[in-house]
Structure formats: C-alpha cells, structure tokens
C-alpha cells in the first residue's frame, strides 16, 4: 500500500510542477484478496497484491 501512495504522490508532485496543461490519470485497476472481497465499512483486511496502471496523456 505504501508503494501505491508513493507512486500517486510522485505523479501529483510532477503534475504540479508541469502546470495545468499536464493531464494525468492514475487508477487502481484491481486488488487481489486472500478470499472474498471484504466489506470495507465492517472490517480491515490486508491486501496481498495490487496492480496499478498509470495512464499519461501528453
């Protein structure tokens, strides 16, 4: 999870430096869980793996 936060922060800072003409979209495509997808309002379950795709429109 920390790696995802770092990646998002990196692109946010980079976009701020490049001005408003720099259009970036960051989306988290999917999570892989040990079992069923949890109800996040009722419990906290560790994410085993994640995949992040970063689309950059320039």
OpenMM code with the backbone's topology and positions (N, CA, C; nanometers):
from openmm import Vec3, app, unit

residues = "UNK UNK UNK UNK UNK UNK UNK UNK UNK UNK UNK UNK UNK UNK UNK UNK UNK UNK UNK UNK UNK UNK UNK UNK UNK UNK UNK UNK UNK UNK UNK UNK UNK UNK UNK UNK UNK UNK UNK UNK UNK UNK UNK UNK UNK UNK UNK UNK UNK UNK UNK UNK UNK UNK UNK UNK UNK UNK".split()
positions = [
    Vec3(0.0823, -0.1186, 0.0000),
    Vec3(0.0000, 0.0000, 0.0000),
    Vec3(0.0870, 0.1254, 0.0000),
    Vec3(0.1970, 0.1187, 0.0728),
    Vec3(0.2859, 0.2349, 0.0788),
    Vec3(0.3439, 0.2667, -0.0588),
    Vec3(0.3730, 0.1648, -0.1374),
    Vec3(0.4258, 0.1875, -0.2726),
    Vec3(0.3237, 0.2588, -0.3600),
    Vec3(0.1965, 0.2252, -0.3435),
    Vec3(0.0910, 0.2917, -0.4198),
    Vec3(0.0831, 0.4380, -0.3806),
    Vec3(0.0879, 0.4669, -0.2510),
    Vec3(0.0848, 0.6058, -0.2047),
    Vec3(0.2025, 0.6853, -0.2606),
    Vec3(0.3216, 0.6248, -0.2600),
    Vec3(0.4406, 0.6928, -0.3123),
    Vec3(0.4251, 0.7226, -0.4609),
    Vec3(0.3718, 0.6259, -0.5354),
    Vec3(0.3524, 0.6454, -0.6785),
    Vec3(0.2547, 0.7587, -0.7065),
    Vec3(0.1436, 0.7598, -0.6356),
    Vec3(0.0441, 0.8652, -0.6539),
    Vec3(0.1020, 1.0007, -0.6165),
    Vec3(0.1746, 1.0074, -0.5068),
    Vec3(0.2350, 1.1336, -0.4640),
    Vec3(0.3382, 1.1821, -0.5658),
    Vec3(0.4166, 1.0900, -0.6206),
    Vec3(0.5157, 1.1267, -0.7222),
    Vec3(0.4481, 1.1924, -0.8425),
    Vec3(0.3425, 1.1314, -0.8939),
    Vec3(0.2757, 1.1866, -1.0109),
    Vec3(0.2000, 1.3148, -0.9780),
    Vec3(0.1484, 1.3265, -0.8564),
    Vec3(0.0820, 1.4508, -0.8174),
    Vec3(0.1817, 1.5653, -0.8156),
    Vec3(0.2973, 1.5435, -0.7542),
    Vec3(0.4005, 1.6481, -0.7483),
    Vec3(0.4526, 1.6814, -0.8874),
    Vec3(0.4721, 1.5796, -0.9692),
    Vec3(0.5199, 1.6014, -1.1054),
    Vec3(0.4188, 1.6818, -1.1865),
    Vec3(0.2901, 1.6523, -1.1688),
    Vec3(0.1860, 1.7269, -1.2392),
    Vec3(0.1819, 1.8715, -1.1932),
    Vec3(0.1987, 1.8941, -1.0630),
    Vec3(0.2004, 2.0308, -1.0104),
    Vec3(0.3145, 2.1109, -1.0717),
    Vec3(0.4299, 2.0489, -1.0887),
    Vec3(0.5460, 2.1173, -1.1454),
    Vec3(0.5266, 2.1475, -1.2935),
    Vec3(0.4534, 2.0624, -1.3638),
    Vec3(0.4345, 2.0797, -1.5079),
    Vec3(0.3158, 2.1693, -1.5416),
    Vec3(0.2418, 2.2143, -1.4429),
    Vec3(0.1303, 2.3052, -1.4664),
    Vec3(0.0018, 2.2333, -1.5022),
    Vec3(-0.1006, 2.3117, -1.5306),
    Vec3(-0.2341, 2.2561, -1.5543),
    Vec3(-0.2484, 2.1918, -1.6921),
    Vec3(-0.1502, 2.2115, -1.7819),
    Vec3(-0.1572, 2.1503, -1.9145),
    Vec3(-0.1223, 2.0019, -1.9118),
    Vec3(-0.0639, 1.9570, -1.8025),
    Vec3(-0.0223, 1.8171, -1.7898),
    Vec3(-0.1401, 1.7350, -1.7378),
    Vec3(-0.1992, 1.6542, -1.8240),
    Vec3(-0.3165, 1.5753, -1.7864),
    Vec3(-0.2733, 1.4331, -1.7540),
    Vec3(-0.2932, 1.3914, -1.6311),
    Vec3(-0.2591, 1.2551, -1.5905),
    Vec3(-0.3782, 1.1926, -1.5202),
    Vec3(-0.3900, 1.0641, -1.5396),
    Vec3(-0.4947, 0.9885, -1.4710),
    Vec3(-0.4286, 0.8691, -1.4046),
    Vec3(-0.4522, 0.8552, -1.2763),
    Vec3(-0.3987, 0.7414, -1.2024),
    Vec3(-0.5168, 0.6582, -1.1550),
    Vec3(-0.5171, 0.5310, -1.1910),
    Vec3(-0.6275, 0.4456, -1.1481),
    Vec3(-0.5731, 0.3136, -1.0972),
    Vec3(-0.6363, 0.2634, -0.9948),
    Vec3(-0.6018, 0.1322, -0.9406),
    Vec3(-0.6967, 0.0327, -1.0057),
    Vec3(-0.6410, -0.0582, -1.0837),
    Vec3(-0.7228, -0.1460, -1.1662),
    Vec3(-0.7887, -0.2589, -1.0879),
    Vec3(-0.7151, -0.3198, -0.9981),
    Vec3(-0.7754, -0.4313, -0.9242),
    Vec3(-0.6931, -0.4630, -0.8004),
    Vec3(-0.7569, -0.5294, -0.7076),
    Vec3(-0.6890, -0.5837, -0.5900),
    Vec3(-0.7036, -0.7345, -0.5915),
    Vec3(-0.6047, -0.8021, -0.5369),
    Vec3(-0.6136, -0.9465, -0.5201),
    Vec3(-0.6240, -0.9758, -0.3708),
    Vec3(-0.7280, -1.0439, -0.3303),
    Vec3(-0.7528, -1.0728, -0.1896),
    Vec3(-0.7308, -1.2209, -0.1631),
    Vec3(-0.7127, -1.2535, -0.0373),
    Vec3(-0.6976, -1.3936, 0.0014),
    Vec3(-0.8295, -1.4694, -0.0174),
    Vec3(-0.9401, -1.4023, 0.0030),
    Vec3(-1.0710, -1.4662, -0.0096),
    Vec3(-1.1682, -1.3746, -0.0809),
    Vec3(-1.2882, -1.3664, -0.0296),
    Vec3(-1.3896, -1.2797, -0.0874),
    Vec3(-1.3524, -1.1333, -0.0690),
    Vec3(-1.4051, -1.0502, -0.1564),
    Vec3(-1.3826, -0.9065, -0.1417),
    Vec3(-1.4480, -0.8595, -0.0118),
    Vec3(-1.3727, -0.7916, 0.0740),
    Vec3(-1.4255, -0.7540, 0.2055),
    Vec3(-1.5227, -0.6365, 0.1992),
    Vec3(-1.6045, -0.6266, 0.3016),
    Vec3(-1.6886, -0.5089, 0.3216),
    Vec3(-1.6039, -0.4093, 0.4001),
    Vec3(-1.5545, -0.3045, 0.3335),
    Vec3(-1.4582, -0.2131, 0.3949),
    Vec3(-1.5160, -0.1347, 0.5119),
    Vec3(-1.6478, -0.1228, 0.5184),
    Vec3(-1.7091, -0.0497, 0.6297),
    Vec3(-1.7117, -0.1329, 0.7575),
    Vec3(-1.6982, -0.2644, 0.7458),
    Vec3(-1.7097, -0.3523, 0.8621),
    Vec3(-1.5777, -0.4114, 0.9083),
    Vec3(-1.4782, -0.4187, 0.8198),
    Vec3(-1.3545, -0.4859, 0.8583),
    Vec3(-1.2368, -0.4317, 0.7780),
    Vec3(-1.1208, -0.4565, 0.8290),
    Vec3(-0.9977, -0.4203, 0.7603),
    Vec3(-0.9214, -0.5484, 0.7301),
    Vec3(-0.8949, -0.5720, 0.6022),
    Vec3(-0.8238, -0.6919, 0.5593),
    Vec3(-0.7030, -0.6487, 0.4775),
    Vec3(-0.5901, -0.7118, 0.5015),
    Vec3(-0.4680, -0.6773, 0.4284),
    Vec3(-0.4813, -0.7150, 0.2811),
    Vec3(-0.4293, -0.6303, 0.1952),
    Vec3(-0.4265, -0.6572, 0.0523),
    Vec3(-0.2996, -0.7358, 0.0231),
    Vec3(-0.3143, -0.8512, -0.0401),
    Vec3(-0.1989, -0.9368, -0.0694),
    Vec3(-0.1161, -0.8840, -0.1855),
    Vec3(-0.1824, -0.8287, -0.2865),
    Vec3(-0.1116, -0.7766, -0.4030),
    Vec3(-0.1995, -0.6727, -0.4702),
    Vec3(-0.1382, -0.5875, -0.5472),
    Vec3(-0.2160, -0.4873, -0.6193),
    Vec3(-0.1521, -0.4604, -0.7541),
    Vec3(-0.2317, -0.4101, -0.8448),
    Vec3(-0.1835, -0.3739, -0.9776),
    Vec3(-0.2250, -0.2299, -1.0026),
    Vec3(-0.1308, -0.1476, -1.0409),
    Vec3(-0.1599, -0.0068, -1.0673),
    Vec3(-0.1182, 0.0248, -1.2095),
    Vec3(-0.2106, 0.0762, -1.2880),
    Vec3(-0.1789, 0.1246, -1.4218),
    Vec3(-0.1823, 0.2759, -1.4191),
    Vec3(-0.0808, 0.3385, -1.4726),
    Vec3(-0.0759, 0.4843, -1.4792),
    Vec3(-0.0865, 0.5235, -1.6253),
    Vec3(-0.1920, 0.5978, -1.6584),
    Vec3(-0.2128, 0.6452, -1.7940),
    Vec3(-0.1738, 0.7920, -1.7983),
    Vec3(-0.0859, 0.8255, -1.8897),
    Vec3(-0.0380, 0.9631, -1.9007),
    Vec3(-0.0759, 1.0145, -2.0380),
    Vec3(-0.1616, 1.1174, -2.0405),
    Vec3(-0.1982, 1.1800, -2.1663),
    Vec3(-0.1142, 1.3038, -2.1896),
    Vec3(-0.0272, 1.2978, -2.2882),
    Vec3(0.0593, 1.4129, -2.3184),
    Vec3(0.0537, 1.4414, -2.4651),
] * unit.nanometer
topology = app.Topology()
chain = topology.addChain("A")
for resn in residues:
    res = topology.addResidue(resn, chain)
    for name in ("N", "CA", "C"):
        topology.addAtom(name, app.Element.getBySymbol(name[0]), res)
